[in-house]
Amino acid sequence: MEPKDTTTNEAFKGFTNSACPFFPCHRGVKGEFNCLFCYCPLIAYECPGPYTVFTDKNGVVRKDCSACILPHEGFRKSWNFIQRWLEYPVPWSGKPQTNPPTRRPRPPGRENEGPDD
């Protein structure tokens, strides 16, 4: 088996489960619908995806990411998006999304370099 960073086979980057009773769970995806990130790994982190904030019945502040299609938009595109944001994860503050949304985190000492991805 080849390591994922040297293989030309990109099948590990996504799949579509059209048999899922909730499919499609997010409207507006124009490319391949990626179900790999059904439960987004960025839920606990700052991210640029559109989200709202609500307080659940136990008083816990949570993100509602139901309007976000970023982890579902095409296999390669969504895989790369998630990988870039997980390079330097920043825990979610529990506050509503800023306008403009949060920038992608940078390595220490390079926070102000380059455009957002």
C-alpha positions in Angstrom: 0.0 0.0 0.0 1.3 3.4 -1.0 1.4 6.3 1.5 -1.4 8.8 0.6 1.1 11.6 -0.1 2.8 9.5 -2.9 -0.1 7.8 -4.5 -1.8 8.9 -7.7 -5.1 7.2 -6.6 -7.2 9.9 -4.9 -10.2 7.6 -4.0 -9.5 8.2 -0.3 -10.4 11.9 -0.6 -14.2 11.3 -0.8 -17.2 9.3 -1.7 -20.9 9.9 -2.3 -23.5 7.9 -0.4 -26.6 8.4 -2.5 -28.4 5.7 -0.5 -28.3 7.8 2.7 -31.8 8.8 3.7 -30.6 12.4 4.3 -28.9 12.8 0.9 -28.4 15.5 -0.2 -28.1 17.0 3.3 -26.8 20.3 2.0 -28.3 22.1 -0.9 -26.1 24.1 -3.4 -23.2 21.6 -3.9 -22.4 22.0 -7.6 -19.6 19.3 -8.0 -19.2 15.8 -6.6 -21.0 15.6 -3.3 -18.4 14.5 -0.7 -19.9 12.5 2.2 -16.5 11.8 3.8 -16.9 14.8 6.1 -20.5 14.1 7.0 -19.6 15.2 10.5 -17.2 18.0 9.8 -13.9 17.8 11.7 -13.9 21.6 12.0 -17.0 21.7 14.2 -14.8 22.4 17.3 -12.5 24.9 15.4 -12.6 28.4 13.9 -13.5 28.1 10.2 -14.7 30.3 7.3 -17.8 28.2 6.6 -21.1 30.0 7.2 -22.5 29.0 10.6 -24.9 30.4 13.2 -24.7 29.9 17.0 -27.4 28.6 19.3 -27.7 27.5 22.9 -29.0 23.9 23.3 -31.5 22.8 26.0 -28.6 22.2 28.4 -27.2 25.7 28.1 -24.3 24.7 25.9 -23.4 27.1 23.0 -23.1 25.2 19.7 -22.4 25.9 16.0 -25.1 25.2 13.4 -23.2 24.5 10.2 -26.3 23.3 8.2 -25.8 26.2 5.7 -22.1 25.2 5.0 -21.2 23.2 1.9 -17.4 23.6 2.1 -16.6 20.0 3.3 -19.0 18.6 0.7 -18.0 20.5 -2.5 -16.1 18.0 -4.7 -13.8 15.3 -3.5 -10.4 16.9 -4.1 -11.6 20.4 -3.2 -13.2 19.5 0.1 -10.3 17.2 1.1 -7.8 20.0 0.5 -9.9 22.5 2.3 -10.2 20.4 5.4 -6.5 19.4 5.4 -5.4 23.0 5.2 -7.6 24.1 8.0 -6.5 21.2 10.2 -2.8 22.1 9.8 -3.0 24.8 12.5 -6.4 24.3 14.2 -7.7 27.1 16.4 -10.3 26.0 18.9 -13.7 27.7 18.4 -14.3 30.6 20.7 -18.0 29.9 21.2 -18.8 33.2 19.7 -20.8 34.1 16.5 -19.0 34.1 13.2 -17.1 37.3 12.4 -17.6 39.3 9.2 -15.4 38.7 7.3 -15.1 35.1 8.4 -12.0 33.8 10.2 -8.8 33.6 8.2 -7.0 30.3 7.8 -4.5 29.8 10.7 -0.8 30.2 9.9 2.2 28.7 11.6 3.6 30.6 14.6 5.6 33.7 13.4 3.9 33.7 9.9 0.4 34.7 10.9 0.3 37.7 8.6 1.8 36.1 5.5 0.0 35.4 2.2 -3.6 35.4 1.0 -6.2 33.1 2.5 -6.7 29.8 0.8 
